[in-house]
């Protein structure tokens, strides 16, 4: 098993769990960074939207929650509106990348709430990716400011499910592959996004990060 170096772990947590507003020198967390830093990764519909928090009625869970749960999510109003992944209302479906906080609340990852990824029936809207394919273009974020990568929802969901089936992430930030070479090859061939995520993961494992 490959263990992240202590300095790397410290840097990840300082960046991911900071509650300070985004600044001009802050780059949004990439999809891969969200994947390896979250202990809760789910899809759900926003419910009971309040000033400080909202409920997320789950429709699918990739990691850290029962699919039938309704999670209470902290709403980070300290973020300037223009730095968020987008705005949403009751009923908006999102993919949430977050960590458990006090009183079983869940805090979205990222200083600009990149862990709240907006989606619709056909697409998800990802703020940042590491070396995205040249054919992937950025579009306006629905209901918000800025741009995001628009990815087919089916491709996105299948890539996440396969990633957590092939790689083992623990609370200690250990990172290793648990699937066979044959299963990895099958995952990589399932979509361009699966190949992208697996490529980053395999490079990290070979380096011992």
KEFITOR-567839 format. One line per field, with one value per residue (C-alpha): residue in one letter; y, z, x. Coordinates in pm, whole numbers. Example, Ala and Ser with C-alpha at 12.3 -4.5 7.8 and 13.67 -1.06 7.14 Angstrom:
2
res <- (A:S)
y <- (-450:-106)
z <- (780:714)
x <- (1230:1367)
//
This chain:
209
res <- (X:X:X:X:X:X:X:X:X:X:X:X:X:X:X:X:X:X:X:X:X:X:X:X:X:X:X:X:X:X:X:X:X:X:X:X:X:X:X:X:X:X:X:X:X:X:X:X:X:X:X:X:X:X:X:X:X:X:X:X:X:X:X:X:X:X:X:X:X:X:X:X:X:X:X:X:X:X:X:X:X:X:X:X:X:X:X:X:X:X:X:X:X:X:X:X:X:X:X:X:X:X:X:X:X:X:X:X:X:X:X:X:X:X:X:X:X:X:X:X:X:X:X:X:X:X:X:X:X:X:X:X:X:X:X:X:X:X:X:X:X:X:X:X:X:X:X:X:X:X:X:X:X:X:X:X:X:X:X:X:X:X:X:X:X:X:X:X:X:X:X:X:X:X:X:X:X:X:X:X:X:X:X:X:X:X:X:X:X:X:X:X:X:X:X:X:X:X:X:X:X:X:X:X:X:X:X:X:X)
y <- (0:344:602:972:1158:1352:1684:1598:1498:1821:2028:1849:1901:2265:2335:2118:2196:2566:2776:3101:3274:3206:3444:3539:3289:2996:2733:2527:2164:1922:1628:1387:1591:1583:1206:1126:1379:1306:1061:1127:1115:1110:1228:1389:1654:1973:1996:2235:2503:2741:3012:2797:2448:2233:1874:1648:1362:1097:916:741:691:617:645:709:713:492:558:600:870:1238:1427:1769:1985:2296:2594:2806:3157:3301:3224:3513:3416:3456:3197:2919:2630:2783:2866:2627:2605:2336:2038:2099:1772:1787:1554:1622:1564:1632:1532:1464:1754:1798:1669:1446:1746:1723:2003:2036:2035:2338:2702:2787:2486:2293:1984:2091:1990:2097:1853:1814:1520:1485:1653:1741:2062:2016:2326:2192:1888:1798:1806:1757:1604:1862:1788:1879:2236:2476:2613:2859:2722:2694:2943:3080:3270:3138:2825:2451:2137:1981:1602:1347:1237:867:876:1072:844:523:658:743:409:224:436:348:-16:-22:201:189:515:514:776:775:897:566:521:191:-17:-322:-442:-678:-570:-715:-522:-205:-246:-297:15:223:114:198:572:857:983:645:634:990:918:581:736:990:724:485:758:851:489:437:752:647:971)
z <- (0:-88:187:112:253:575:408:122:363:557:241:118:442:478:128:127:468:483:528:404:95:-232:-332:-667:-632:-544:-812:-784:-676:-965:-998:-901:-591:-489:-535:-310:-34:21:270:134:-242:-333:-574:-436:-467:-260:1:286:168:452:509:696:565:342:320:40:-38:-185:-508:-528:-302:-424:-86:280:297:270:-60:131:362:370:458:622:432:566:341:315:269:337:-25:-264:-501:-807:-680:-623:-857:-921:-738:-677:-544:-384:-616:-783:-827:-736:-696:-354:-251:120:463:783:1026:1377:1457:1145:914:585:467:87:-22:-161:-66:-345:-279:-579:-402:-492:-858:-1038:-1272:-1484:-1655:-1912:-1782:-1481:-1459:-1319:-1221:-1281:-1414:-1432:-1796:-1945:-2292:-2567:-2687:-2352:-2359:-2087:-2080:-1865:-1525:-1497:-1243:-1153:-1264:-1449:-1655:-1602:-1800:-1917:-1894:-1985:-1664:-1752:-1829:-1509:-1280:-1425:-1400:-1031:-948:-1125:-959:-609:-716:-829:-576:-199:-2:378:646:688:327:217:-156:-339:-619:-516:-851:-1080:-1389:-1600:-1407:-1434:-1810:-1835:-1630:-1838:-2156:-2028:-2106:-2162:-1809:-1653:-1848:-1733:-1362:-1368:-1546:-1268:-1000:-1154:-1189:-822:-716:-922:-768:-418:-350)
x <- (0:131:112:103:402:321:394:160:-118:-81:-95:-407:-596:-494:-622:-932:-1073:-1004:-1315:-1161:-1299:-1126:-849:-704:-418:-644:-697:-1014:-977:-969:-1205:-928:-842:-1208:-1218:-923:-1000:-1372:-1512:-1864:-1936:-2305:-2572:-2886:-3154:-3136:-3414:-3503:-3263:-3173:-2916:-2666:-2737:-2955:-3070:-2958:-3197:-2972:-3040:-2702:-2401:-2051:-1880:-1954:-2334:-2639:-2822:-3148:-3010:-3087:-2769:-2745:-2497:-2325:-2386:-2074:-2212:-1865:-1783:-1836:-2116:-1895:-1647:-1898:-1960:-2301:-2619:-2905:-3258:-3473:-3493:-3155:-2961:-2592:-2298:-2149:-1787:-1750:-1626:-1813:-1807:-1947:-2296:-2289:-2312:-2124:-1896:-1847:-1483:-1304:-1277:-1520:-1744:-1614:-1745:-2098:-2108:-2423:-2593:-2901:-3064:-2786:-2470:-2256:-2052:-1699:-1502:-1151:-968:-600:-483:-830:-860:-825:-1179:-1335:-1465:-1573:-1926:-2118:-2215:-2595:-2730:-2390:-2085:-1782:-1736:-1707:-1638:-1964:-1945:-2211:-2384:-2379:-2006:-1936:-2137:-1997:-1640:-1686:-1843:-1563:-1295:-1411:-1442:-1079:-902:-896:-900:-900:-944:-565:-530:-380:-418:-380:-525:-724:-857:-669:-478:-757:-1023:-817:-786:-1162:-1224:-983:-1155:-1503:-1478:-1237:-1304:-1227:-900:-822:-880:-706:-408:-357:-407:-154:107:65:98:414:568:466:273)
//
